[in-house]
């Protein structure tokens, strides 16, 4: 894929991901991504009394969150805070649609022992239009492969609205669809390799001047040409329904970062994420 000289490039001597690869449009994670951001990563509601509290990445991983939720109780994410500096937080105010982050007093974890959110119902509304002509989208998820589904159920993980999705998971065919839009004229964007139900996956969609490239765990799996996208002016949602999905994404998620310019060092960003989350 041709590279534009204005695309993002890493800044030397920086330790955190957004320090090295700045200018993300939105950035959500359960770890700290930027030295410029010292605020909370999530606002959590506990099941015992519906009290809500903010928690930093250190408080999530260090045990303070689980202690606050309490033994035998569950904790649910009400807000996933944007660490990009743009203040575009992801919210879910409906209690029975909030992802779980503490289950029966214990922090939800990936198989590698990293904090995660468990999603079974509709996720977050972001309330901001992030579309641009070129972008890079990074994600870390663990799809749930077990529930029974019909012959054509697409489980959406990130979308704008209608049928325009940044990536989906098709559980029936156990394949990841890192990009699906109203009109993808070549390739359609399926990554069809079989999936390990106990594995965590990094996924990237790169678009430069309409050319789409899709990656899973650092390896390119599909490419195509984006002809048009009728819903490109719509607000973003995470782990939500769209017209083509009978149920939302189900599984675990730890990180989503969205740049409205393509990242020249895409492979380096993915390598950093894979190292942190133990993805092989």
C-alpha positions in Angstrom: 0.0 0.0 0.0 1.5 3.4 -0.9 2.6 5.6 2.0 1.8 9.3 2.3 4.8 11.3 3.6 2.5 13.0 6.1 1.4 9.8 7.8 2.2 9.4 11.5 5.7 8.3 12.4 7.0 7.2 15.8 8.7 9.7 18.2 12.0 8.4 19.5 12.7 8.1 23.2 9.1 7.8 24.4 7.9 4.8 26.4 4.1 4.7 26.3 2.3 3.8 23.1 0.6 7.2 22.5 3.9 9.0 23.4 5.6 7.2 20.5 2.6 7.3 18.1 0.6 10.4 18.9 -2.4 12.2 17.4 -5.0 9.4 17.9 -8.6 10.5 17.4 -9.8 8.2 20.2 -7.9 5.8 22.4 -9.5 3.4 24.9 -7.6 1.0 27.0 -7.5 -0.6 30.5 -3.8 0.3 30.6 -2.2 3.8 30.5 -1.4 4.8 26.9 0.0 8.3 27.3 2.3 10.0 29.8 0.2 13.2 29.3 -2.9 11.4 30.6 -3.0 10.6 34.3 -6.8 10.3 34.7 -9.0 7.3 35.1 -9.4 4.7 32.4 -12.9 3.6 33.5 -15.9 4.6 35.6 -17.3 1.4 37.2 -20.7 0.7 38.7 -20.8 -2.0 41.4 -23.7 -4.4 41.7 -24.3 -4.2 45.4 -25.5 -0.6 45.6 -25.1 0.8 42.0 -22.4 3.2 43.3 -20.0 4.5 40.7 -16.3 5.3 40.9 -13.4 6.2 38.6 -10.3 4.1 38.5 -6.9 4.6 36.9 -5.0 1.8 35.1 -2.9 1.2 38.2 -6.0 0.9 40.4 -7.6 -1.5 37.9 -4.6 -3.9 37.7 -3.4 -3.4 41.2 -6.5 -4.6 43.0 -8.1 -1.4 44.2 -11.0 -1.8 41.7 -11.8 -5.4 42.8 -11.5 -4.4 46.5 -14.0 -1.5 46.0 -16.5 -3.7 44.1 -16.3 -6.3 47.0 -16.2 -10.0 47.4 -19.0 -11.8 45.5 -20.1 -8.6 43.7 -19.8 -7.6 40.0 -18.5 -4.4 38.5 -19.7 -2.9 35.3 -18.0 -0.3 33.0 -20.2 2.8 32.7 -17.6 5.0 31.0 -14.4 4.0 29.1 -12.3 7.2 29.1 -10.6 8.5 26.0 -6.8 8.9 26.6 -6.1 10.7 23.3 -6.6 14.1 24.8 -9.7 14.8 22.8 -12.1 13.9 25.6 -14.3 11.6 23.5 -15.3 9.2 26.2 -17.4 6.1 25.5 -20.5 5.8 27.7 -23.2 3.3 28.5 -25.8 4.6 30.9 -28.2 1.6 30.6 -27.2 -0.8 33.5 -28.0 -4.1 31.8 -25.9 -3.2 28.7 -22.7 -2.3 30.6 -19.7 -4.6 30.0 -18.5 -6.5 33.1 -15.0 -5.8 34.4 -15.2 -7.5 37.8 -17.0 -10.9 38.2 -17.9 -12.2 41.7 -15.2 -10.0 43.2 -12.4 -10.9 40.8 -11.0 -8.8 37.9 -11.9 -10.1 34.4 -8.7 -11.1 32.7 -7.5 -12.3 29.3 -5.8 -15.7 29.2 -2.5 -13.9 29.5 -3.6 -12.2 32.7 -4.3 -8.7 31.4 -7.4 -6.7 32.5 -10.3 -7.0 30.1 -14.0 -6.2 29.8 -16.5 -9.0 29.2 -19.2 -8.1 26.6 -22.5 -9.9 26.2 -24.9 -7.1 25.3 -24.7 -3.7 23.5 -21.5 -1.7 24.4 -20.8 2.0 24.2 -22.0 5.1 22.5 -19.1 7.5 21.6 -21.1 10.4 20.2 -18.5 11.7 17.8 -17.9 11.4 14.1 -14.3 10.0 13.6 -14.4 9.3 9.9 -11.8 10.6 7.5 -10.4 9.6 4.1 -7.4 7.8 5.6 -7.1 6.1 9.0 -5.7 3.3 11.1 -7.8 1.3 13.5 -6.2 -1.0 16.2 -8.0 -3.4 18.5 -7.3 -6.1 21.1 -10.2 -8.6 21.5 -10.9 -12.2 22.6 -14.0 -13.4 20.6 -16.4 -15.8 22.3 -16.9 -18.7 20.0 -19.3 -20.8 22.0 -22.9 -19.4 21.7 -25.1 -21.0 19.1 -26.0 -18.8 16.2 -27.9 -18.9 13.0 -26.4 -19.4 9.5 -25.5 -15.8 9.0 -24.9 -13.8 12.2 -22.3 -11.1 12.1 -21.1 -9.9 15.5 -20.1 -6.3 15.3 -17.2 -5.0 17.4 -16.9 -1.4 16.1 -19.2 0.6 13.8 -20.5 3.9 12.7 -24.2 3.1 12.0 -26.4 1.1 9.6 -24.2 -1.4 7.7 -20.9 0.5 7.9 -18.6 -1.3 10.3 -14.9 -0.9 11.1 -14.7 -4.5 12.1 -16.9 -7.4 12.9 -16.6 -10.9 14.1 -18.5 -13.6 12.3 -18.9 -16.3 15.0 -20.8 -18.7 12.8 -17.9 -19.0 10.4 -15.2 -18.3 13.1 -13.7 -15.5 11.1 -12.7 -11.9 11.8 -13.9 -9.2 9.5 -11.6 -6.3 10.4 -13.4 -4.0 7.9 -16.8 -4.1 6.4 -18.5 -1.2 4.8 -21.5 -0.5 2.5 -19.3 -0.8 -0.7 -16.0 -2.6 -0.5 -15.5 -3.4 -4.2 -12.5 -5.7 -3.9 -11.8 -8.4 -1.4 -14.6 -7.6 1.0 -12.4 -7.8 4.0 -12.7 -11.3 5.5 -9.8 -12.8 7.4 -10.9 -16.4 7.3 -8.3 -18.4 9.2 -9.8 -20.5 12.0 -9.6 -19.0 15.5 -8.5 -20.3 18.8 -11.2 -19.6 21.4 -8.6 -19.2 24.1 -6.5 -16.6 22.2 -6.4 -12.8 22.2 -6.2 -11.2 18.8 -4.9 -7.8 17.6 -6.7 -6.4 14.5 -5.9 -3.5 12.3 -7.7 -1.8 9.4 -5.6 0.6 7.3 -7.2 2.9 4.7 -5.1 5.2 2.4 -7.0 7.0 -0.4 -9.7 4.2 -0.5 -7.3 1.3 -0.4 -8.0 -1.0 2.5 -5.6 -3.5 4.2 -6.6 -5.8 7.0 -4.3 -7.4 9.6 -4.6 -9.9 12.3 -1.8 -10.4 14.8 0.5 -8.5 12.5 -0.2 -10.6 9.4 -2.1 -9.1 6.5 -5.2 -11.2 5.8 -7.2 -9.3 3.2 -7.2 -6.1 1.1 -9.7 -4.2 -1.1 -10.8 -0.9 -2.5 -13.4 1.2 -0.7 -15.8 2.6 -3.3 -18.1 4.5 -0.9 -19.4 4.5 2.6 -22.9 5.9 3.0 -22.8 6.2 6.8 -19.4 8.0 7.0 -20.9 11.0 8.8 -22.5 9.0 11.6 -21.3 8.9 15.2 -19.1 6.1 16.4 -20.3 3.2 18.6 -18.3 0.4 20.2 -19.5 -3.3 20.4 -23.0 -2.3 19.3 -25.8 -3.5 17.0 -26.1 -2.4 13.4 -28.6 -3.4 10.8 -26.7 -6.4 9.7 -26.1 -7.9 13.2 -28.7 -9.8 15.2 -26.7 -9.5 18.4 -23.7 -7.4 19.3 -20.1 -8.5 19.8 -19.6 -11.1 22.5 -16.3 -11.8 24.1 -13.5 -9.8 25.9 -11.9 -6.5 24.9 -9.0 -4.6 26.3 -8.0 -1.8 23.8 -9.2 0.2 20.8 -7.2 3.0 19.2 -8.4 5.0 16.2 -6.2 7.4 14.1 -7.7 9.6 11.4 -4.5 9.4 9.5 -2.9 6.1 8.5 0.0 5.1 10.8 3.2 4.6 8.8 4.6 2.5 11.6 1.6 0.2 11.8 3.7 -2.9 12.3 5.5 -1.3 15.2 2.2 -0.3 16.9 0.9 -3.8 16.5 4.1 -5.3 17.8 3.9 -3.1 20.9 0.3 -4.2 21.5 1.1 -7.9 20.9 4.1 -7.7 23.4 2.0 -6.2 26.1 -0.9 -8.6 25.7 1.1 -11.7 25.1 -0.3 -12.2 21.6 1.6 -14.7 19.4 
